[in-house]
Amino acid sequence: MAQTSTLLLLLVLSLPGSAHSFQPLFSFDGNSTTHRDITQWAVLRKTAEVCRDIAVAEGRDFDLKIDNSLSINKVQQVCSSIGASTSLLSTAKFHSSIASMYLSNAQVDVVYALSATHHFDDESFQGGRDIIRAGMFAVKDRVKLESFSSGRWILGQICHTLQDFYSHSNWVELGNVASYSALVRPDEPLENLAGRSTPTCRNCTGGNCDDNLLPELLQQRLLTSGYFNIFSPEKPAGKCSHGGSFDRTSLQDPVGGISKDDVGASHGSLHHTAANLAVNATMDLLQDIRAAVGDTNFLRLMGLSQSSVLCFVIDTTGSMSDDIAEAKRVSFSIIDSKRGTQQEPSAYILVPFNDPEFGPLIVTTDADIFKDQINKLTARGGGDIPELCLSGLQLALTAAPPSSDIFVFTDAPAKDARLKSAITALIESTKSVVTFMLTDVRSSRRRRRGLQGATPRRLSQSEAQLYRDLAQASGGQAIEVTKTALSLATAVIEDASANAVVTVFQMIRNLGKSDTFTFTVDASLRNLTAYITGASSLTFNFTGPTGVSQSSSQSSGPLGTFTTVGNLRRFSLSTDNQTGSWEISVNSNDPYSLKVTGQSSVNFIYNLVEPYEGVHGDFSLKEGRPLTGGNASLLLSVTGSDTAEVTDVTLVEGSGSREVNGSLQSLGGGNFLVTFYGVPDGDFVLRVKGEDSATSRATAASSSFQRQASTQIRTSSISVTTQASSTTVEPGSTASIPFTVSTTTNGVVNSTATGTFTVRATNDRGYTSTSPTTVSIVTGNGGTANGTVTLTAPAGAASGTDVTLTIEAENAATTDVNYAILRLSVVAKVTDFTRPVCQVVSISPSCPSSSSLCGSSQWEFSANLTDGVNGTGIESLTVRQGNGTLNTSTVVGAGGENMTVATYSASCCSQSVELVAVDGVGNVGTCVGQASITESTTTTMTTTVAVTPVSTGGRMLTLSQYLWSSVVVSLLWK
């Protein structure tokens, strides 16, 4: 059955024009709106609204028009509180976060290509709404656990389903000008749905489908959507079809369709109307999440941060006391120096490890919690010498946001070296940079015996090589120092924690040789630093653009200063009037690495994508490695500049001289589709060159810039794909994940190939899992082999927990490995869909009409809030609007329910209040009170009002207004 489903899915994805939704990523007709456009516009507009509201509350100006013309750079700029114009602004993380959302959005068309409910096809309104509802609760769960990256991925997926409603249903044709609130309000009913036996369409005439919806359907305002099937023409009698050349149901009466996916669709004339409503609906969904999680966490969910995370993985065995003390010192120094600034780390991650334990994983946005946790670390125990280093690193890689810097402190070999390929896969997938602080590595390869024959706890050269290999794959470094010199080496941690750090150049030489490298320095770069790791005999020479040189024999010279600690040389370059081409010559007979970084607003992000075939083809995110000899595509975006143009994108061999030039296609807005043809076997890094006219105008210097990705891109002749029917698992249940392994030649499955592959399945939570140890491709199977991995979530697993499953397939004969990474979510079943209920008790007294008297008068608002006897309980009550003081207490109501008593008091200069109540699963209720105005300031009146909650479809609506003498009460319920 699994093999049949796999073949059907592959058939679907190979068909031209098989994506039946708004185009996922790109519009090649130049006039249609894509899921990517809709998602990005909605995210930018809602983010800008939140920043505007915060600015208004703080009395700051906000000068930005909020519409679909917003750019990522503009929103990041206006939302930042940077005062000086010389301060650097990095938008790379905001770019990456938005890209994660629209790429997961596009992935729905791959993972759920045959699911009607994920696209609101076949009148599956309840099923589609259930997907959105469950996803919204899951996003809120992730935010509670500060798992923002996972929250973004789920958010992108449910946005796809929500947006498809407006393209696939007749909501637009019914004349609606507002979004359908019931899709994001779980307690609102779905109304006026056409019955299964109700005819909805008539035949299109002459290929024109403008009037194919039945008049009586429109008169009764019944809601329907089109049926879609690529295999069978069958559909209920009289029902509308989706339409399009690959929808076989559209060939059966009534012929035609009602899709508004693009301007050429059956109802393409309404495409832009549907897209605009989809934008508004996405903003409504984002607003609900904002209300549930608060403004600060909402902006974190959107990825609006310039700073990186501070992530430490620390060996806590007995010999590590000095290392732990230095980790504390450097982390405390970073925290204390950056607290309250734009450079304050966006999150803190700590993973201790020893043997036989690793963890717990600590993730927090609170610096004081991180300080407390790292203060609790003590060096003790450890048993035998090897420790569970890679298990701890695995937790950090899956918990940290993509492109994070992770620092590992250890003086012992890895007991779990079997995880090396899984760690490499996670590094490649997350693009995170891992730097190892290795203390007391032996200079020789022999492990010497200590007194009484005991083996001293020191890393041998062969044991340290594992860490060097992982550092090289990530673009990090393996820094080898003595324990007494460690404090000098941790400067690299402070360097990495700076704002807007970019990689200008990086190169590895696994076989020592003399070589000369060049790189370009542009006027936007500051604080240029070069890192060279290698043997003590290594020498180097820098030459600046003017021809001035400085050698390794000069610790201070005309081009800068450098320090040496262990195997690391850290060179701080002076870039004053030094823009242009730099040269460095390195002479060593041993392996070495070279990395040049700086600070600049101009950077780039990229994601590997793979194409759908056909005239209406598109792209989706590619997991795993590109196929050897095949074509590789990536979506590249320039960040930090609206004027930068990319001229060259090249795959550069990581430890060699081969280069593969990419073919560029501009998509506008600093986005490019890059294709590499016939990528050979090997390890490569991505280098980008371009021109930025804004830099040249501002500085009269060269506008050429160069940037490089840190993480290596490795090719493979093995393909590994998964066919998960769901990415969620309930506590105590088991998920089954079918997978397929195939051998490829020049990027194409070799249908005649045979062979046996070793299979490894690992997950970062240590959950119980089963998988075959091998799979075999046999003659007649078309060059593929199938297997199934199971994963069981413990009954006590918290809802919102993320589980990262890595499935590897290795050809032992060639040491070739590829992988698929699946991110699963533990989601408890939600049964509470009712929003908290608010009952206003009193508002008193009234406020004077004269603004000059408001400061001497106070008013008070009180209300009772409950989530009902069967609800999950009110978890938080906050003031969204108002400058007063809120006090709360909890009592038991007459029906046995817990009741939150809210009392709010404020100056009459602030005459309105909006309270937001959120229950345990994230349902949101809102209560608004308004002080009255009176000419007399001596009258005191009290009104008691019982309020029945009324659904408003996501819009603010006054439920009741009471005018009695001098008091006006209004309660708005969302």
N, C-alpha and C positions, 0 to 999 in steps of 0.2 A: 504493500500500500504506500509506504514511504517513497519507494522508487517511482511509482506511478505519479504521485503528487509532485515529485521533483521534476520529472519529465514534462508534466503539464506546465509547471511554473517556468521552466526554461523555454518552452514553446511560446508562452505568453510574452516573455521578455524579449524574444527574438523577433517578434512580429513588428513590422513597421507600424507606427502610430498606435501601439498597444496601450500607451498611458491614457486612461480615460478620466481625465481631470484637468484643471488648469495645468498648463505645462509646468513640470516641477521646478526647473532651474532657469532655462534659457528660452527666449522667444526668438525664433529665427525668421519670423515673418516681419519683425520690426514694429509690430503694432499691438501685440497681445500682452496681457499681464500674466505673470507667472506666480506660482506659489511662493517663490523666492521674493518677488516684488511685494506681494501682499504681506508676507510675514515681516519683512524688513521695514516696510512703511509703518505697520501697526506698532512694532516694537519701538521704533524711533519716536513716533508721535506720543505713545503712552509714556515712554521714558522722559521725553521733554515735558509732558504735562506734570509728571511727578516732580521734576526739577523746578518747574515753574511754581508749583504749590509750595515747595520747600522755600524757594527764594522769597515768595510773598510773605510767608509766615515769619521769615527772618528779617523782613524789611529790606531785602535786596532787590535791585532791578533785574528784570528778565526781559531781554530784548531779542526775541526769536519768534518768527512766524511759524506756527505749528501746522504743517500740511505735508503732502507727499513729496515735497521738494527737499525735505531735510536730508542731510548727509550724516554719516557716522561721525565724521570729523567735527561738524558743526554742533551736533548734540553733545559730544564729549566735551567740547570746548565750553559750551554754555553751562554745562552741568558741573564743571570743575570750578573750584574756588581758588584757582591760582591767581595771585595778584600781580606778580611781576611779569611783564611781557617776555622777559628773558627765560622764564621757566619752561622746561621741556614738557610736552604733552604727548603721551603715548596712547594711541588708540588701538594698538594691536590686540589687546585682550577683549575690548568691546567688539572689534571686528570678528575675532575668533568665536565669541559667544553667540553673536547673531548668525554667523556661518553654521555653528552647531545646530541652531534651531531650524534654519531653512534646509540644511542637509538631512536632518532627521525627518523633516516634513517630506522631502522628496523620496526618502527611503520607504515611505508607506506604499508608494507605487511599485516597489520591488518586493518587499516582504509580504504585503497584503494585496497583491495584484488581483487575486481572485475573490476577495472578500467584499460582498455587496455592502455590508454594514460600515466598513471603513470609508466608503465613498458615497453613502446615502443612495446607492442604486436600489432598484427593485422595491421601492417604497419602504425601505427598511429604516423608518424614522426612529422607532424605539431603540433598535440595535445601535444605530449611529449615535443617538443621544446617550446611550449607556456607555459607549466608548469615551465620549467627551467627559461625561460625569465622572467615570472611574479615573480618567487621566487627570482631571483637575484635583481630585482628592490625592492622587499619587504625587502630583507636583507639590502640593502643600505639605505632604509628609516629608518630601525630600528637603524642602526649605527648613522644616523643623529640625532636621538632622544636619543642617548646613551642608547638604550634598547638592550644591547648586549646579554642578556640571550635569549630573544625572537628571535634575529637574528640568534643565533646558532641553535635554534630549526628548523627554516625555512630552514637554510642552510643544515642541515642534511637531510631534506626531499627531497630537490631538488637534492642533491648528489645521493640519491637512484635512482631517475629517470635517471639521467645522466649516472650512472654506469651501469644500466640495458641495456642501448643502446648497449654496447659492448658485453654483454652476449646474447642478444636476436636478434640482427641484424646480417647481413652477412658482416659487416664492416671489421672484421678480415679476413674472407675468401676471401675478395677482395684484400688482400695483403697489406692493409694499415698499415703503421708502425707509423703513427702519429695520434693523436686524431682528431675528426671531429670538426673543429673550429666553424662551423655554429651553433652548438648547444648552444654555449655560446656567440656568436656574433649576436645580434638581427638584424643587418642590412645585414647579409649575407644570400643569398638564399639557400634553401635546394634543391640540384640538383641531377639528375640521380636517381630519385625515380621510382621504378617499378610501372607501372600502375595497377589499380585494376583488369584489365582483363589479365594482363601479367603473364603467368605461371612462377613459380620460382623454383619449386622442382620436383624431381622424387622420386619414391619409394626407401626406403632403402632396401638393400638386405641382407637377413639373419641376420637382427638386426644391420648391419653395415651401419651407415649413413654418413660415411666420404665423399662420393661423391654424395650426394643426391641433391646438388644445380645444376641447369641446366647449362651446359657449356656456352650456349649463354647468360645467365644472367651474368656470370663472365666475358665473353668477352666484353659485353657492359657496364660492371661495374655498373650495376643497383643495387640499394640499396633496400633490403627487410627485413622483420622480420617475425618471426613465429606467427601463429594464436594459440590462447589458449582459451579453454572453458571446464569447468568441467561438464557442463550439456548437451551440444549438440555437436554432431560431425560435424555440418555444418560449412563450410568455402568456400570461393570462389574457383572455379575450378583451379586446378594446383598449389595452393598456399602451401608454406611451413607451417609446424606446429611448435609450440614450442617444443613439445615432452615431454615424461615422462608418467608414468603409469596413471596419473590422468588428462591428457590432452586428452579429447575424440576426438578432431579434428585429433590427430595423428593416429587414427585408420582408418581414411578415406583417400583414395588416394589423393595425394601421402602420404603414411604412413611414420612415423618416425618424426624427428624433427631436429632443428638446434641450440638448446640451448647449451650454454657453462657455465651453472650455477655452475657446479662442475665437478670434473674429471670423474664422472660416467654418465654425461649427453650425449645427442646424439652426440654433437661435443665436448665432454669432452677433447679430445686431444689438443684443442685450449683454454682450460679454463685459463691457466696461462697467455697466450698471451693476452686474453681478459681482465684479471684482471690487468695486467700491463698497458694496454692502459687506463683502467678505472682510475687507479691511476694518470696517466699523465693528463687525461681529468679533473679530480677533481682538480689537481694543476692548470690547465689553468683557471678553474672557480674561484679558490681562488685568482689567480693573477689578474683577472679582478676586483674582489671586492677590493683587495689591492690597485690597481691603483685608484679606485674611492674614497676610504675612507682615504687613506694615511697609512703610516707604523704604526704610533702610535695607531690609532683606529683599524687597522687590528689586531695588537697584543692583543688589548683589546678584540676584537671579538673572537679571539682564546682562550682567558682566561689566557693569559700568565701574571699572576700577583701573587705575593706572599702575598700581603696585602689584608685585608678585607675592606669592605665599612664602612663608618661612617654613621649610620642611626638613626635619632632622630624623635620621634613622640611626639609633645609637646602641652599640654593644654595651651591655651593662654587667659583663662578667668581671671577676675580681681584679684583673690587671688594668681596668679602664678608668680608674678614679681620676687620673690626670686629664684624660680625654673628656670625660663627663664635665669636669670643672671648666674646661676650655669651651665646651659647647654652651654651658650656662653663661659664661662670660660674654662670648660673642653674640649670643642671642639676646641677652639683656641689653648689651650695648646698642644693638640694632633697634630693639623695641623702644628704649628710652630716648634715643636720638631722633626717632621718626614718629613718635606718638603724637597724634593730633595734626599731622601733616599729610600732604598728598602721597608721600612716600611710605606711610605706615603700611606694613604688610596687610594684604587683604584677608589673609587667614593664616592660621598657625597649625602645623601638623607635626605630630611626634609619634614615632614608633620605636619603642625599646625592643631589644631582642637579646637572647642568650641561648642556652640549651638546658632544658628541653622546651622552652617557651619563647613565644614572640608576641608582641602586642602588650596591652591593648592599643588599638589605634585611637589617638586623640586628635580630633579635628575641632577647631574652635575659631571664632572671629574675635574672641576676647583675649587680649594680650596677658591679662592678669591670670586667667585660667592656665594659659600656656606656661607662664612663669611658675605657677604653683606646681604644675605637673612635672616640669623639668627639674624643679627643685627637689622633688620627691625621689628622683633617680639616685640609686646607690649602686656601687660596684660590689658584686658579691657572686659567689658560686661560679657555675659554668661547667663543671664536670670535666669532660675531655676537652681538648683544645678547640676543635671546630665548633662553630656556632651557627644558628639559623638566620644568617644574614640575609639571604635571598628571600626568605619568607617574609621578613620584615620589610624589605624593599618592595616586594610584591604588593603589600598592603598600601605602602606610600604611593606607588605608581597608580593604583586604581582609585585612591582617595584624592590625590592632588589634581587640580585643574590641568588641562593640557598645557604643554609648554612650560611646565614648572621647573625650577631648579631644586634638586634634591641632593642633600649632603649626607653621606654615610660615614660614620665613625667606627672603626674597628681595628683590632690588631691580631685578628684570628682568621684562619681559612673558613670557607663556607661548608658547613656540614650538608647543606641542601643544594649542592652544585648541580643536581639533576634538574633544577629549575632554570638553568641558564638560558635555554632557548625560549622558555615562557617569558622570562624577564626581558629578553631581547625583543620578543613580539610586543610586549606592553610598551617598551621604550619607543619602538617604531610607531605604534598606534597612537600614543599620547604625545609624542615629540618632546617628552620631558628630558632634561639634561641631568645626568647623574654624575656627581663628583665624589670620589672616595678619598677620605682622609685616613691613610694607612700609616700606622705608627710602628716603628721598629721592624721594618722589613729586612730580612737577612740579605747581605750582599752576595752570598754564594747560594747555589742551588741545593747544597747539602744541608740537611737538618742535623745539627750537632746535639749530642747528649750533654746534659748538665751533670751536676754532682749526683752520685748514687744512680746514674743512668737515667735520670728523669729528663724528659724532653722539655726544653724551655718554650714558653709561649711566644713564639715569634713566627711571622709569616716567611715562608720560603719564596724564592723567586717564582717557582712554578705555581704555587698557590696564589700569589699576587696577580698572576697573569689573567686569571678569571676576572678579577676586578678591572684590570686594564682593558680587557676585551669589551666589557659592558660599558665602561666609560667612553671608549672609542666609538661604540655603536651609537651612543647618545650625544656625542659632541662634548662630553665632560672630560674630566681629568682624573688620573690616579696619582695623587700627591703622596709621596713617600717621605716621611720625616721622622725624627726622633720625638719622643714624648715631650722632651724639654723644649723642642723648637716648634711644637704644634701651634703655639699662639702667634708665631710669625706667618704661618701658612694660612690661617683662617681669614686673612685679608681678602682672599678670593670670595668668601661668603659675603662680606660687606660690599665688595664690588658688585656681586650678582644681585644684591638687594637694592641697588640704586634704581632710580626711575629711568625708564626708556632705554634699557641696555639692548644693544644690537650686536650681532656678530658680523664683522666686516670680512674676515678671512679665517679659514681654518684648514689645516692639512695634517695628515698623519704619514709617517714613514716607518712601516713595520720592519723594513730592512734598512739598516743605517747606510746613508750615502750623503755626499755633499750635494746640495741643491740650492737654487735661488728662486725666490718667490716674489711676486709683485701683487700689490693691492692698491686700490684707489681710496683716498681720503677726501670727502666732500666737506663743504663749509658748515653743514649742519651738525657735524660730529664734534663731540666734546669728550674730555677725559679718556683719551685713547690709551688702551692698555694691551700689552702683548704678554702672553703666557707661553713659556717654552718648558716642556718637561723632557728630561733625557739624562743620560749618564753625566757624571762630573766632568768628563773629558770634552763634552760638547762645547763648541765655540760658535759665535754668530757675529754678524755685522749688519747694522741698519743703515740705509741710505735714504735721505729725504728727497723731496721733489727738486730741491735746489742743488743737489749733489753733495750736501754735507753728510758725513758718515760718523758713526759711532760703533765701536766694537765691544765685544763682551769683556775686554780687559779694562774698560772704562765704566765703573759703576755709576758715574755721573758725567754727563757730557753735553754737547750741543743739542742732542735730540731727546734727552730725558735722563731718567735715573732708573736703575734697576737693583733689585735685591735677589739674593739666592737663599733658599731654604730647602734642604733636602734635594729632591730632583727637580724643583720648580725654580724658574727664573721669572720674575714679575717685573716687566719693563713699563714704566709710566712714560708715555711719549708726549712730547710737547708739540701740539699741532698749531701753534700760533703762526699764521701766515705759511702753513705747511700743507695746503690743499694740493691735491694732484697725486701723482704716482709715487708710491713708496716701494722700496726693495729690501728684502732681507735674505742674506746668505747664511745657511746653516751647514756646519761641518761636523759630522759625527759618524762613527762606525757602528753605533748602536741605534736601536729604535728611538724615535722622538716624536713629539707632537708640537704643533704651533697653532696658537689661536689669538686673534686680534679682535678686541671688542671696543665699543665706545658707547656714548649716549647720544641718541638722536631721535627726533620725532618720526623720521622716515624709516619705515621697515616694511615687511611683507608677511603675509600668511599664505599657506597653501594647503590644499587637500587633494589627495588622489581621488579621481573619479573614473567611472567607466561608462561607455556609451550604450544607449539603446540603438538598435539598428533601425533604418528606415527614414522616410522623408520627413516624418514628424518626430524624429528621434530626439532623445534628451540624454542627460547624464545623471548618475546616482553615485553616492559615496562608495568608494572601493575599500573594503577591508582586506588585510593581508598584503602580500608583496606583489609587485608587478611581475608579469610573466616574462621569463627570459626569451629574448628574440622577438617579442611582441611589441605592440605599441602601448605607450603609457600616456595617460592624460591627467592633467591636474588643473584645478581652478585656483588661480593666484590673484590676490588682492594687494595692492599697495596701500599701506596705512600711514596716517599722519600727514598726508598731503593730498590736496585736490588737484594739484597741477603736475604731479610726477607722471612720467611716461616710461614704461618698460621698453628697453630696446633689445636685450638679450637675456634668455633664460637657458642655463646650461646645467646638465648633469656632469659633475666632475668626479672622477674616480677618487675614492677616499684615500687610498694609499698607492696611487699610481698617476699616470699622465693622460689616460684616456678621457675624452670629453664627448658628450652627445648634445648637440644643439637642438633646442626646442623650436617648434613652429608656433608663432603667436597669433591669436585672434582676439582683438579687443572687444569687450562686451560693454564698454562704457563705465563711467564711475570708478575708474581705477581697477577694474576687474578684467582678467584675461583668461582665456582658455588656451592652455599650452599642451601641445602634443609632441611626444618624442617617438620617433619611428625606429623600430628594430633595436630596442634597448638590449645591450649585451649582458652576459653574465658578469656579476660583480657587485661591489659596494660603491654607492655614489652619494654625493651631497649636492644640494641644489644651490646654484649661484645665480643671482639676479643683478643685472646692470641696467642703468637707465639715466634719464635726464630729469632734473627738476628745475623748471624755469623760475619758480618762486625763490629758490635759494640763490640762483645767480643774480636775480634782480636785487635781492636784499643785501648781497655781500660783494657783488661785482667779481665773484670768484667762479671757478669752474662749476658747472651744474651737474657734472657726471657723478653718479653715486654707485656704490657696490655694496651688496648685502649677501649674506650666505646663511643657509639653514644649518643648524647644528646636527640634527639627527640624520643618520645615514639611511639611504633608500637601497634596499638589497633586493635583487631579483631572484626568482625561483622558477623551476620548470614544473612545479607541482601546484595544482589548484585545490583549494579547500573552501567549500561553501556550506553554509548551514541553511536549514529550512524550518526554523522555529515557527510554530503556529501562534505563539504568544511569547511576549518578553516579560510576563509577570508570573509569579508563583505565590500561592497562598501559604502562610505558615503551616507546617505539618504536611504539606503536599509535595508531590514529585513532578518535575517537569521533564519531558522527553524532547531531546533535540536531535533530529536526524541530520546527518552530514554526508557530504559527497567528496570523494578524493579522486582526482584525475591527473594523468600525465599529459603535458603539453609539449608541442614542438612549434617554435616560433610564435608562441602566444595562442595557439589553437589546440584544442583537445585532440590528442592522438588516439583515434578510435581503434587502432589495431594494437595498441600497447598493452603489455601485461606487466605484472610486478606486485610485490608485497611491500606495504608501508607500515612502519611503526607508528602507533597512535598514542598520544599522551593528552589527557584532559585534566586540567588543573583549575581550581577556583580560589580566589583570594580569601574566602571566608572559611575554608576548610570544611565546607558542607559535604555530606556524604554524596559520593558520585560514582557512577559505574560507566565503563566504556570498554570497547574491545581493545586488546593490546596491539592487534594488527588488523589491517584490511587488505584484501588481495583483489587486484584487477585480473580477471580471467578472460580468455578468448570469448568473444561474442557479447560482452557487456558494454561495448561501445567505448572502451577506454576509461570506464569509471568504476568505482567501488563505493558502497554505501555502508554506513554504520549509524549507531544511535548512542548518544550520551544521555544519561539521566542525572538529575541533580535534585536532592531532597532538602527542602528548607526545614530547619528545626521548628517544632511547634511553638517554641518560645521566641522565635525570631521577630524582632520589632518591625512593624509595618513601616516601610520607607527605607529599609536596608537594601543596599545595592550589592549585587553579586556579579563579579566579572569572571566569565568562563572562557578559558583559552583552550582551543582544540588544535593540536599540532599533528602534522603528518610528515614523517621523515623517510626519505629513501636512503637506507643505511649504506647502500653500495656507493652512493655519490655524496653522502653527507648533506644532501639538499633538504631544506625544511621550508614549509610554508604553514600558515596558520589561519584560523578564523577566530575572532574575538566577539563574544556575545555578552552584552550587558543586560542582566536580568534584574528585576525588582521584586522584592518581597512586598506583597500588597495584601493586607487583611481585608476581608469583605466588609463593605460599608452598608449599613442598613439605616443610618440616620441621614435623611435627606431634607430635614426640616430646619429652617433658619431659626435662630433665637428670637423669642418673642419679647417685645418691649411694652411695658405699661407705664405711662407717665403718671406720677403721683401728684406732683405739685410744681408750680413755678411761682416764686414770690421774691421780693415785691416787684413793683414796676420801676422803671428807670426814668430819670428826668429827660425831657425833650431837648434840653440845652446841652450841647457837647461840652461846654465849659464846666458843667457840674458833674459829668460822668465819673470823673476820677474819685469823687467823694462818696459814691454810691455803689452798692453791691446788689447782685441778684443771685438767686439760687434755683437750681433745677434738680429735681429728684425723680427717679424712675426705678421700677422693679423689672429685672430681666431674668428670663428663664428659658431653658432648652427643653422643658417638658419632662415628664416622668421617665420616658423611654429614650430621651436624647443622650448624647455623649457628654453633656454638661458644658457650661460656658467656660472656656479656657482663658480667654483674654477679653478685657474691656478697655478700650483706649479712646482718647480724644483725637479725632481727626481734624476738627475745626474748633477753635476757641482758645483763649489765652488764660483760662482759669485753672482751678484746682479740682481734681477728681478724687473722691474717696469712695471706697467700696467695702462692703461687708457681705457675708453669706448667711442666709437663714433658710429654714425649711418651710416651703409653702404649704397651703392648705391641702393640696393634693399629694403631698409627700415629695415634691420635686425640690431640688436645690434652687434657691432664688438669690440672685445677686442684686443687692441694694446699692444703687449708684446715687451719690450726692455730688453735684457739681456747683461750685460757686465761682463767680467772676466779677470783675469790675464792670460797671455799666458802660465802660468804653468798649467792651467786647460783649456784644448783645446776642450772640447766637452760639450754639454748641451742637456739634455732631458727634455722637458716640458710636463706635463700631464694636459690636459684640461678635466674637468668633467662637464656635463650639469646638469640641474635640476633634472633629474630622474636617473642619474648615468651612462649614456653612457660615454665612455672614448675614447679620442683621444690623440695621442702622437706625438710630433714634436721633431726632433733631429737635432741639428746644429753642424758642425765640423769646427773649425778654420783650415785654410790652413797653410802650412809650406813653407817658402821661404828662400833662402839664403840672399836675400836683405831685410833689415828691413825698407827701406825708401819708398817702393812702397805702395800706397793705392788704392785699387780697390773696387768697389761696384757692386754687382750683384743683379738684381731683377728677381725673379722667381715666376711664378704662378703655383700652385701645385694642381693636381687633386688627391683626396684621393683614395687609392687602398686598397682593402681588402687583408689581408695576412694570414688569418686563424690562428691568434694568434701568428705568428712568426715575428720577426723583419726582415723587408725587405727594402733595399734602393730603394726609389722611383725614385730619380733623383740625378745624380751627374754631377756637372758642373765644368769644369776646364777651367778657363780663367785667363791667366797670373798667378797670385799668389793665386787665391781663389778656394777652393774646397768646394762645398756645397752638403750635403747629407741630405735628409729628410726621416726619417723612419716613416712609418705609421702602427700602429697596428690596 
